[in-house]
Amino acid sequence: MNRIKAVGFGLLALSALAQQTVLAGEAVEYQVAGQKYEGYFEPADNSRGLVVIVHDWDGLTDYEVKRAEMLSAMGYSVFAADLFGAGVRPTETKDKIALTGALYEDREKMRSLMRGAMAAASDSGADVSEAVVVGYCFGGTAVLELARSGEPLKGFASFHGGLATPEGQNFDDTQGAVMVYHGSADTSVSMSDFASLAEQLETDGVPHEMTTYSGAPHAFSVFGSPRYREKADRQSWASFTIFLDEIFEQ
């Protein structure tokens, strides 16, 4: 597989992006608890199933749109969620920390925002009863939070996400299979967290597959980043696509 390069979409203008002919999808405005959010929906003809993408701490940017395009080309409908709010796409580290930190402190709000995105996907015409949710970095953490909530989805996938389980939580109510893709050179998320999560999933009887990639740091799948590792990205994406094939064939 050749290295995939991110296309030059503007980071802050999803509405404008949706109007450009290069994109098959569109920006979707919706509300959760009275606050405005802006997701991105790319439907597929004769859809094989729905994939919901949860963004990293940059917010919903061109990266998630590119992943949506890749999945749409494979026959999946894709809805990219917005957990920060319409127009909120932080560029400063302090703002990224503040936005994600607020949701780490309020896990119920994190869950409600993802459920709100699922509702927006349904309102857009997607079949949310046939869905897998995938997240990157912060989004990977959020996906595991949704898995623990008992949301009736077919699968949950975390790419270089946080793996620690908050005190008092477990995976007893998880209804779908869990996939975890982790870089063993990740200095933000430890291998002990990885091992602990594996033990929890096994103890709670959750079908799962967890893979580490040697030499891969945190955010190894982010195109154009100094942390990008082509081999780890290629291998983890191939595994994820096989997972989708198997899930939606059931």
Backbone as CSV, one residue per row, in Angstrom:
resi,resn,N_x,N_y,N_z,CA_x,CA_y,CA_z,C_x,C_y,C_z
1,MET,0.849,-1.186,0.000,0.000,0.000,0.000,0.886,1.238,0.000
2,ASN,0.599,2.182,-0.888,1.367,3.409,-0.910,0.982,4.270,0.277
3,ARG,1.890,5.108,0.675,1.597,6.000,1.791,0.462,6.935,1.404
4,ILE,-0.518,7.050,2.299,-1.658,7.908,2.049,-1.344,9.296,2.572
5,LYS,-1.554,10.295,1.737,-1.271,11.664,2.144,-2.572,12.412,2.383
6,ALA,-2.576,13.219,3.407,-3.762,14.009,3.703,-3.953,15.063,2.626
7,VAL,-5.192,15.297,2.233,-5.491,16.322,1.259,-5.569,17.665,1.954
8,GLY,-5.474,18.725,1.184,-5.326,20.047,1.784,-6.619,20.728,2.142
9,PHE,-7.392,20.137,2.986,-8.618,20.774,3.436,-8.292,21.776,4.534
10,GLY,-9.063,22.864,4.621,-8.919,23.823,5.708,-9.378,23.202,7.003
11,LEU,-8.696,23.505,8.094,-8.996,22.861,9.365,-10.258,23.382,10.013
12,LEU,-10.646,24.600,9.691,-11.742,25.197,10.443,-13.029,25.322,9.655
13,ALA,-13.055,24.917,8.388,-14.196,25.245,7.530,-14.898,24.010,7.005
14,LEU,-15.525,23.249,7.883,-16.237,22.061,7.423,-17.437,22.433,6.560
15,SER,-18.080,23.545,6.868,-19.205,23.947,6.039,-18.745,24.231,4.619
16,ALA,-17.627,24.916,4.503,-17.093,25.202,3.177,-16.648,23.927,2.490
17,LEU,-16.077,23.020,3.266,-15.639,21.750,2.697,-16.799,21.011,2.062
18,ALA,-17.917,21.027,2.738,-19.060,20.265,2.263,-19.581,20.783,0.931
19,GLN,-19.263,22.041,0.603,-19.743,22.631,-0.633,-18.794,22.377,-1.794
20,GLN,-17.636,21.846,-1.545,-16.675,21.612,-2.605,-16.952,20.273,-3.263
21,THR,-16.851,20.234,-4.568,-17.210,19.026,-5.304,-16.273,17.866,-5.010
22,VAL,-15.092,18.136,-4.440,-14.154,17.070,-4.143,-14.703,16.124,-3.076
23,LEU,-15.666,16.628,-2.280,-16.204,15.824,-1.195,-17.560,15.240,-1.551
24,ALA,-17.759,13.986,-1.181,-19.053,13.346,-1.408,-19.984,13.570,-0.228
25,GLY,-19.446,14.011,0.895,-20.247,14.180,2.100,-20.652,15.616,2.341
26,GLU,-21.177,15.853,3.540,-21.645,17.191,3.862,-21.539,17.436,5.359
27,ALA,-21.408,18.709,5.713,-21.437,19.086,7.115,-22.852,18.946,7.639
28,VAL,-22.972,18.513,8.895,-24.282,18.316,9.513,-24.312,19.085,10.831
29,GLU,-25.199,20.048,10.921,-25.377,20.778,12.168,-26.407,20.064,13.031
30,TYR,-26.117,19.941,14.320,-27.053,19.319,15.241,-26.843,19.898,16.631
31,GLN,-27.725,19.568,17.542,-27.632,20.092,18.896,-27.635,18.960,19.920
32,VAL,-26.895,19.186,20.994,-26.918,18.298,22.158,-27.033,19.191,23.379
33,ALA,-28.084,18.996,24.156,-28.323,19.797,25.366,-28.290,21.294,25.065
34,GLY,-28.843,21.666,23.920,-28.960,23.072,23.567,-27.719,23.704,22.963
35,GLN,-26.621,22.951,22.848,-25.399,23.484,22.250,-25.270,22.969,20.817
36,LYS,-24.760,23.843,19.937,-24.618,23.488,18.534,-23.324,22.709,18.287
37,TYR,-23.429,21.684,17.448,-22.281,20.881,17.033,-22.326,20.723,15.523
38,GLU,-21.195,20.417,14.939,-21.132,20.249,13.493,-20.327,19.011,13.137
39,GLY,-21.024,17.977,12.706,-20.384,16.747,12.279,-20.199,16.715,10.777
40,TYR,-19.831,15.562,10.283,-19.621,15.381,8.840,-20.180,14.017,8.458
41,PHE,-21.058,14.004,7.463,-21.720,12.763,7.054,-21.397,12.454,5.602
42,GLU,-20.912,11.250,5.371,-20.638,10.786,4.028,-21.365,9.459,3.819
43,PRO,-22.555,9.504,3.191,-23.332,8.285,2.983,-22.774,7.462,1.823
44,ALA,-23.105,6.190,1.810,-22.695,5.306,0.719,-23.923,4.659,0.114
45,ASP,-23.947,4.539,-1.197,-25.031,3.819,-1.858,-24.953,2.345,-1.457
46,ASN,-26.115,1.750,-1.179,-26.139,0.345,-0.766,-25.133,0.095,0.357
47,SER,-25.222,0.928,1.378,-24.248,0.930,2.469,-24.064,-0.438,3.114
48,ARG,-22.819,-0.778,3.363,-22.491,-2.027,4.045,-22.689,-1.903,5.553
49,GLY,-22.804,-0.683,6.053,-22.940,-0.444,7.480,-22.473,0.962,7.790
50,LEU,-22.642,1.385,9.026,-22.261,2.731,9.451,-21.013,2.689,10.322
51,VAL,-20.055,3.570,10.030,-18.893,3.771,10.886,-18.951,5.189,11.432
52,VAL,-18.903,5.335,12.735,-18.884,6.643,13.386,-17.452,6.929,13.833
53,ILE,-16.931,8.071,13.437,-15.554,8.459,13.777,-15.575,9.506,14.886
54,VAL,-14.746,9.309,15.905,-14.593,10.288,16.979,-13.190,10.881,16.894
55,HIS,-13.137,12.187,16.824,-11.895,12.920,16.555,-10.910,12.914,17.720
56,ASP,-9.691,13.337,17.409,-8.663,13.497,18.448,-8.802,14.888,19.071
57,TRP,-7.798,15.339,19.814,-7.952,16.588,20.567,-7.852,17.839,19.706
58,ASP,-7.683,17.696,18.408,-7.756,18.846,17.505,-9.193,19.195,17.153
59,GLY,-10.130,18.332,17.488,-11.495,18.494,17.017,-11.654,17.848,15.655
60,LEU,-12.827,18.003,15.074,-13.131,17.380,13.785,-12.465,18.190,12.671
61,THR,-11.427,17.620,12.070,-10.650,18.336,11.054,-10.548,17.510,9.777
62,ASP,-9.653,17.934,8.906,-9.459,17.241,7.633,-9.016,15.790,7.817
63,TYR,-8.389,15.483,8.945,-7.944,14.101,9.175,-9.137,13.149,9.224
64,GLU,-10.146,13.489,10.023,-11.328,12.632,10.116,-12.094,12.589,8.796
65,VAL,-12.115,13.721,8.082,-12.776,13.749,6.773,-12.068,12.800,5.805
66,LYS,-10.746,12.778,5.849,-9.998,11.873,4.973,-10.298,10.412,5.323
67,ARG,-10.322,10.094,6.601,-10.654,8.723,7.002,-12.078,8.373,6.555
68,ALA,-12.990,9.343,6.649,-14.359,9.112,6.194,-14.385,8.792,4.708
69,GLU,-13.594,9.508,3.933,-13.527,9.244,2.494,-12.993,7.844,2.215
70,MET,-11.987,7.443,2.959,-11.413,6.112,2.769,-12.444,5.021,3.054
71,LEU,-13.210,5.214,4.115,-14.219,4.229,4.482,-15.389,4.247,3.498
72,SER,-15.770,5.441,3.051,-16.849,5.542,2.081,-16.492,4.824,0.784
73,ALA,-15.231,4.920,0.383,-14.781,4.244,-0.828,-14.880,2.735,-0.706
74,MET,-14.936,2.238,0.526,-15.066,0.801,0.775,-16.524,0.373,0.909
75,GLY,-17.441,1.332,0.781,-18.854,0.999,0.810,-19.559,1.265,2.121
76,TYR,-18.889,1.951,3.070,-19.512,2.242,4.353,-20.029,3.676,4.388
77,SER,-21.161,3.875,5.050,-21.590,5.228,5.386,-20.796,5.657,6.617
78,VAL,-20.447,6.935,6.674,-19.583,7.412,7.758,-20.139,8.710,8.337
79,PHE,-20.186,8.769,9.658,-20.536,10.011,10.347,-19.388,10.356,11.289
80,ALA,-18.789,11.526,11.080,-17.729,12.004,11.964,-18.355,12.911,13.017
81,ALA,-18.214,12.525,14.277,-18.837,13.244,15.381,-18.048,14.499,15.746
82,ASP,-18.718,15.412,16.411,-18.101,16.622,16.954,-18.364,16.638,18.446
83,LEU,-17.310,16.566,19.256,-17.469,16.570,20.702,-17.120,17.904,21.343
84,PHE,-16.684,18.886,20.544,-16.259,20.171,21.098,-17.261,21.299,20.874
85,GLY,-18.024,21.248,19.805,-18.953,22.325,19.496,-18.670,22.919,18.128
86,ALA,-19.710,23.423,17.481,-19.574,23.979,16.139,-18.546,25.111,16.124
87,GLY,-17.587,25.021,15.216,-16.568,26.040,15.092,-15.440,25.953,16.092
88,VAL,-15.505,25.008,17.017,-14.455,24.862,18.035,-13.449,23.829,17.544
89,ARG,-12.346,24.305,16.981,-11.293,23.453,16.441,-9.961,23.995,16.957
90,PRO,-9.571,23.614,18.165,-8.428,24.247,18.829,-7.102,23.996,18.105
91,THR,-6.245,25.005,18.131,-4.905,24.880,17.548,-3.813,25.014,18.610
92,GLU,-4.137,25.606,19.734,-3.173,25.767,20.819,-3.277,24.588,21.790
93,THR,-2.125,24.097,22.240,-2.112,22.943,23.132,-2.922,23.184,24.396
94,LYS,-2.825,24.392,24.947,-3.552,24.678,26.190,-5.059,24.563,25.994
95,ASP,-5.531,24.939,24.811,-6.962,24.841,24.536,-7.382,23.383,24.327
96,LYS,-6.520,22.609,23.699,-6.807,21.184,23.509,-6.882,20.476,24.855
97,ILE,-5.966,20.825,25.738,-5.949,20.226,27.072,-7.208,20.606,27.845
98,ALA,-7.614,21.881,27.728,-8.801,22.343,28.452,-10.068,21.646,27.958
99,LEU,-10.205,21.523,26.653,-11.410,20.918,26.090,-11.509,19.428,26.417
100,THR,-10.412,18.712,26.232,-10.449,17.277,26.527,-10.530,17.048,28.032
101,GLY,-9.823,17.870,28.794,-9.833,17.720,30.242,-11.226,17.865,30.831
102,ALA,-12.001,18.792,30.285,-13.367,18.993,30.782,-14.214,17.747,30.554
103,LEU,-13.994,17.063,29.438,-14.769,15.855,29.158,-14.238,14.655,29.948
104,TYR,-12.936,14.613,30.189,-12.411,13.552,31.045,-13.003,13.660,32.445
105,GLU,-13.266,14.892,32.886,-13.828,15.114,34.218,-15.326,14.866,34.254
106,ASP,-15.974,14.904,33.103,-17.428,14.713,33.034,-17.726,13.600,32.037
107,ARG,-17.563,12.372,32.486,-17.715,11.224,31.587,-19.147,11.061,31.088
108,GLU,-20.112,11.475,31.892,-21.504,11.366,31.444,-21.751,12.314,30.266
109,LYS,-21.153,13.487,30.316,-21.284,14.416,29.184,-20.594,13.836,27.954
110,MET,-19.436,13.228,28.142,-18.737,12.597,27.026,-19.644,11.563,26.358
111,ARG,-20.290,10.755,27.172,-21.199,9.735,26.641,-22.375,10.380,25.916
112,SER,-22.946,11.424,26.514,-24.127,12.050,25.912,-23.783,12.706,24.576
113,LEU,-22.573,13.237,24.454,-22.167,13.855,23.191,-22.019,12.811,22.091
114,MET,-21.514,11.648,22.444,-21.408,10.595,21.431,-22.788,10.052,21.061
115,ARG,-23.659,9.952,22.050,-25.031,9.527,21.740,-25.735,10.574,20.885
116,GLY,-25.445,11.843,21.150,-26.014,12.910,20.332,-25.548,12.823,18.898
117,ALA,-24.283,12.451,18.711,-23.761,12.275,17.355,-24.437,11.093,16.671
118,MET,-24.684,10.023,17.417,-25.390,8.882,16.850,-26.801,9.287,16.426
119,ALA,-27.456,10.100,17.233,-28.796,10.567,16.884,-28.764,11.429,15.631
120,ALA,-27.726,12.270,15.508,-27.586,13.108,14.314,-27.339,12.261,13.079
121,ALA,-26.569,11.178,13.253,-26.342,10.266,12.131,-27.649,9.618,11.703
122,SER,-28.456,9.227,12.680,-29.753,8.627,12.377,-30.658,9.621,11.662
123,ASP,-30.674,10.860,12.148,-31.491,11.902,11.519,-31.029,12.180,10.090
124,SER,-29.751,11.900,9.809,-29.211,12.114,8.468,-29.508,10.955,7.526
125,GLY,-30.102,9.897,8.069,-30.470,8.760,7.242,-29.652,7.515,7.453
126,ALA,-28.706,7.536,8.388,-27.866,6.365,8.642,-28.591,5.360,9.528
127,ASP,-28.276,4.099,9.358,-28.836,3.032,10.181,-27.907,2.800,11.367
128,VAL,-28.237,3.406,12.502,-27.356,3.324,13.666,-27.446,1.979,14.375
129,SER,-28.387,1.143,13.973,-28.456,-0.197,14.558,-27.372,-1.101,13.988
130,GLU,-26.754,-0.663,12.886,-25.668,-1.409,12.253,-24.433,-0.517,12.236
131,ALA,-23.809,-0.357,13.383,-22.739,0.638,13.478,-21.532,0.154,14.258
132,VAL,-20.374,0.645,13.835,-19.115,0.501,14.553,-18.598,1.912,14.810
133,VAL,-18.044,2.141,15.989,-17.486,3.461,16.296,-15.978,3.334,16.466
134,VAL,-15.246,4.286,15.882,-13.786,4.271,15.918,-13.284,5.645,16.338
135,GLY,-12.235,5.670,17.156,-11.702,6.952,17.614,-10.193,6.975,17.604
136,TYR,-9.656,8.192,17.516,-8.218,8.414,17.433,-7.748,9.274,18.608
137,CYS,-6.712,8.811,19.296,-6.145,9.519,20.455,-7.249,9.804,21.478
138,PHE,-7.578,11.071,21.724,-8.685,11.390,22.630,-9.947,10.646,22.209
139,GLY,-10.190,10.567,20.914,-11.359,9.858,20.411,-11.338,8.386,20.752
140,GLY,-10.145,7.790,20.788,-10.030,6.391,21.187,-10.431,6.188,22.631
141,THR,-10.066,7.134,23.481,-10.492,7.095,24.880,-12.010,7.185,24.973
142,ALA,-12.581,8.109,24.190,-14.029,8.304,24.198,-14.759,7.059,23.721
143,VAL,-14.205,6.380,22.737,-14.828,5.156,22.219,-14.905,4.083,23.298
144,LEU,-13.842,3.929,24.073,-13.871,2.946,25.163,-14.878,3.351,26.232
145,GLU,-15.029,4.651,26.443,-16.053,5.137,27.378,-17.441,4.738,26.881
146,LEU,-17.677,4.887,25.588,-18.960,4.504,25.013,-19.175,2.992,25.114
147,ALA,-18.114,2.231,24.928,-18.217,0.772,25.060,-18.651,0.386,26.469
148,ARG,-18.052,1.028,27.474,-18.400,0.711,28.859,-19.827,1.125,29.207
149,SER,-20.374,2.084,28.457,-21.718,2.583,28.747,-22.802,1.583,28.387
150,GLY,-22.444,0.580,27.589,-23.438,-0.403,27.178,-24.184,-0.030,25.913
151,GLU,-23.700,0.973,25.179,-24.351,1.374,23.929,-24.412,0.169,22.985
152,PRO,-25.596,-0.121,22.429,-25.762,-1.331,21.611,-25.196,-1.179,20.204
153,LEU,-23.887,-1.226,20.090,-23.208,-1.122,18.804,-22.517,-2.440,18.476
154,LYS,-22.138,-2.581,17.225,-21.539,-3.843,16.786,-20.054,-3.933,17.111
155,GLY,-19.384,-2.776,17.276,-17.962,-2.824,17.578,-17.403,-1.468,17.959
156,PHE,-16.243,-1.510,18.607,-15.565,-0.314,19.098,-14.075,-0.444,18.785
157,ALA,-13.477,0.580,18.190,-12.055,0.515,17.846,-11.338,1.777,18.310
158,SER,-10.196,1.571,18.952,-9.388,2.681,19.460,-8.009,2.648,18.811
159,PHE,-7.654,3.746,18.128,-6.311,3.912,17.577,-5.541,4.862,18.478
160,HIS,-4.434,4.394,19.017,-3.554,5.144,19.934,-4.348,6.026,20.902
161,GLY,-5.381,5.437,21.513,-6.175,6.162,22.498,-5.713,5.886,23.908
162,GLY,-6.237,6.663,24.850,-5.980,6.392,26.254,-6.688,5.115,26.661
163,LEU,-6.036,4.269,27.454,-6.560,2.930,27.735,-6.937,2.712,29.200
164,ALA,-6.682,3.679,30.051,-6.987,3.509,31.473,-8.495,3.559,31.700
165,THR,-8.981,2.700,32.570,-10.401,2.669,32.920,-10.629,3.474,34.190
166,PRO,-11.548,4.456,34.152,-11.802,5.264,35.355,-12.240,4.395,36.529
167,GLU,-11.916,4.839,37.712,-12.265,4.101,38.925,-13.773,3.897,39.000
168,GLY,-14.173,2.688,39.318,-15.582,2.379,39.452,-16.251,1.912,38.172
169,GLN,-15.519,1.955,37.050,-16.091,1.513,35.782,-15.571,0.122,35.410
170,ASN,-16.304,-0.538,34.522,-15.865,-1.820,33.977,-16.547,-2.033,32.626
171,PHE,-16.306,-3.177,32.036,-16.860,-3.485,30.717,-17.982,-4.522,30.790
172,ASP,-18.614,-4.635,31.942,-19.685,-5.620,32.117,-20.825,-5.436,31.120
173,ASP,-21.120,-4.184,30.770,-22.275,-3.894,29.918,-21.923,-3.765,28.439
174,THR,-20.653,-3.929,28.099,-20.225,-3.755,26.713,-20.888,-4.782,25.812
175,GLN,-21.457,-4.303,24.690,-22.249,-5.179,23.827,-21.574,-5.532,22.507
176,GLY,-20.483,-4.875,22.167,-19.812,-5.172,20.903,-18.361,-5.548,21.121
177,ALA,-17.722,-6.048,20.071,-16.308,-6.403,20.144,-15.444,-5.147,20.222
178,VAL,-14.281,-5.271,20.837,-13.360,-4.149,21.030,-12.041,-4.429,20.314
179,MET,-11.585,-3.446,19.548,-10.289,-3.517,18.878,-9.415,-2.384,19.390
180,VAL,-8.159,-2.686,19.700,-7.235,-1.675,20.208,-5.942,-1.738,19.410
181,TYR,-5.525,-0.590,18.883,-4.279,-0.473,18.125,-3.378,0.518,18.858
182,HIS,-2.224,0.031,19.310,-1.393,0.808,20.238,0.067,0.749,19.824
183,GLY,0.746,1.865,19.915,2.176,1.898,19.638,2.973,1.554,20.880
184,SER,3.880,0.595,20.779,4.635,0.197,21.968,5.680,1.234,22.359
185,ALA,5.907,2.243,21.482,6.795,3.347,21.831,6.006,4.570,22.294
186,ASP,4.738,4.383,22.603,3.876,5.471,23.067,4.271,5.847,24.490
187,THR,4.729,7.074,24.680,5.124,7.526,26.011,3.970,8.184,26.760
188,SER,2.823,8.359,26.077,1.655,8.963,26.720,0.742,7.915,27.336
189,VAL,0.727,6.721,26.746,-0.118,5.625,27.222,0.774,4.408,27.419
190,SER,0.856,3.946,28.640,1.844,2.916,28.972,1.416,1.522,28.538
191,MET,2.401,0.641,28.415,2.122,-0.755,28.125,1.427,-1.431,29.311
192,SER,1.625,-0.888,30.500,0.901,-1.450,31.648,-0.588,-1.156,31.527
193,ASP,-0.938,0.016,30.989,-2.344,0.320,30.726,-2.899,-0.634,29.673
194,PHE,-2.089,-0.921,28.674,-2.479,-1.849,27.614,-2.764,-3.233,28.208
195,ALA,-1.841,-3.717,29.025,-2.005,-5.043,29.634,-3.198,-5.080,30.575
196,SER,-3.385,-4.012,31.342,-4.504,-3.954,32.275,-5.834,-3.999,31.533
197,LEU,-5.921,-3.270,30.411,-7.149,-3.281,29.630,-7.434,-4.684,29.092
198,ALA,-6.395,-5.360,28.618,-6.574,-6.722,28.112,-7.136,-7.633,29.201
199,GLU,-6.628,-7.503,30.406,-7.115,-8.317,31.520,-8.574,-7.999,31.835
200,GLN,-8.923,-6.701,31.806,-10.307,-6.314,32.094,-11.264,-6.876,31.053
201,LEU,-10.907,-6.744,29.781,-11.778,-7.229,28.717,-11.964,-8.743,28.809
202,GLU,-10.876,-9.429,29.123,-10.960,-10.889,29.255,-11.824,-11.275,30.457
203,THR,-11.617,-10.606,31.575,-12.385,-10.894,32.783,-13.875,-10.637,32.576
204,ASP,-14.184,-9.562,31.848,-15.585,-9.190,31.632,-16.199,-9.886,30.430
205,GLY,-15.445,-10.764,29.794,-15.989,-11.565,28.703,-16.281,-10.797,27.429
206,VAL,-15.509,-9.750,27.169,-15.721,-8.933,25.971,-14.844,-9.452,24.832
207,PRO,-15.415,-9.805,23.688,-14.589,-10.204,22.545,-13.659,-9.042,22.168
208,HIS,-12.386,-9.336,22.011,-11.455,-8.244,21.752,-10.225,-8.736,21.012
209,GLU,-9.555,-7.782,20.398,-8.250,-8.020,19.785,-7.413,-6.772,20.015
210,MET,-6.219,-6.949,20.544,-5.361,-5.819,20.876,-3.979,-6.041,20.272
211,THR,-3.497,-5.026,19.554,-2.232,-5.154,18.838,-1.318,-3.994,19.163
212,THR,-0.039,-4.293,19.371,0.957,-3.234,19.530,1.877,-3.237,18.318
213,TYR,2.426,-2.053,18.032,3.307,-1.884,16.879,4.649,-1.332,17.352
214,SER,5.693,-2.105,17.116,7.015,-1.729,17.617,7.479,-0.431,16.969
215,GLY,8.073,0.418,17.801,8.608,1.681,17.326,7.574,2.744,17.035
216,ALA,6.312,2.425,17.218,5.244,3.379,16.913,4.933,4.234,18.140
217,PRO,5.013,5.551,18.011,4.715,6.437,19.134,3.226,6.772,19.188
218,HIS,2.856,7.618,20.114,1.495,8.116,20.187,1.150,8.841,18.884
219,ALA,-0.095,8.683,18.416,-0.575,9.342,17.186,0.131,8.831,15.935
220,PHE,0.496,7.552,15.919,1.277,7.009,14.810,0.536,6.991,13.470
221,SER,-0.788,7.151,13.497,-1.543,7.073,12.238,-1.883,8.434,11.640
222,VAL,-1.404,9.510,12.249,-1.775,10.856,11.795,-0.890,11.282,10.632
223,PHE,-1.490,11.341,9.451,-0.763,11.700,8.236,-0.036,13.036,8.395
224,GLY,1.193,13.091,7.921,1.937,14.348,7.913,2.562,14.733,9.226
225,SER,2.248,14.020,10.300,2.809,14.322,11.611,4.214,13.735,11.728
226,PRO,5.097,14.371,12.508,6.411,13.770,12.769,6.299,12.399,13.427
227,ARG,5.153,12.132,14.048,4.948,10.850,14.711,4.381,9.777,13.779
228,TYR,4.041,10.151,12.566,3.447,9.196,11.636,4.411,8.051,11.340
229,ARG,3.898,6.831,11.408,4.676,5.645,11.072,3.892,4.850,10.027
230,GLU,4.380,4.865,8.814,3.652,4.279,7.692,3.322,2.806,7.911
231,LYS,4.278,2.035,8.373,4.044,0.600,8.530,2.954,0.336,9.560
232,ALA,3.033,0.997,10.709,2.029,0.800,11.758,0.659,1.257,11.277
233,ASP,0.624,2.373,10.552,-0.637,2.867,10.009,-1.222,1.859,9.026
234,ARG,-0.400,1.380,8.115,-0.859,0.437,7.093,-1.366,-0.853,7.730
235,GLN,-0.610,-1.387,8.686,-0.998,-2.652,9.296,-2.253,-2.512,10.162
236,SER,-2.346,-1.436,10.918,-3.519,-1.254,11.782,-4.769,-0.989,10.949
237,TRP,-4.633,-0.229,9.877,-5.779,0.037,9.009,-6.247,-1.251,8.332
238,ALA,-5.312,-2.071,7.897,-5.682,-3.355,7.281,-6.439,-4.225,8.274
239,SER,-5.979,-4.248,9.525,-6.664,-5.021,10.552,-8.069,-4.478,10.802
240,PHE,-8.182,-3.166,10.855,-9.484,-2.543,11.094,-10.457,-2.842,9.957
241,THR,-9.995,-2.814,8.730,-10.889,-3.095,7.602,-11.347,-4.561,7.610
242,ILE,-10.469,-5.457,8.030,-10.871,-6.861,8.168,-11.922,-6.994,9.267
243,PHE,-11.709,-6.284,10.364,-12.685,-6.264,11.459,-14.053,-5.809,10.955
244,LEU,-14.082,-4.729,10.168,-15.345,-4.245,9.619,-15.980,-5.290,8.706
245,ASP,-15.169,-5.902,7.861,-15.691,-6.954,6.965,-16.382,-8.052,7.774
246,GLU,-15.731,-8.486,8.833,-16.278,-9.585,9.633,-17.522,-9.150,10.420
247,ILE,-17.485,-7.947,10.963,-18.612,-7.458,11.751,-19.860,-7.326,10.887
248,PHE,-19.706,-6.738,9.727,-20.884,-6.454,8.909,-21.316,-7.616,8.044
249,GLU,-20.570,-8.700,8.060,-21.003,-9.918,7.387,-21.848,-10.788,8.302
250,GLN,-21.840,-10.484,9.594,-22.571,-11.304,10.558,-24.085,-11.080,10.427
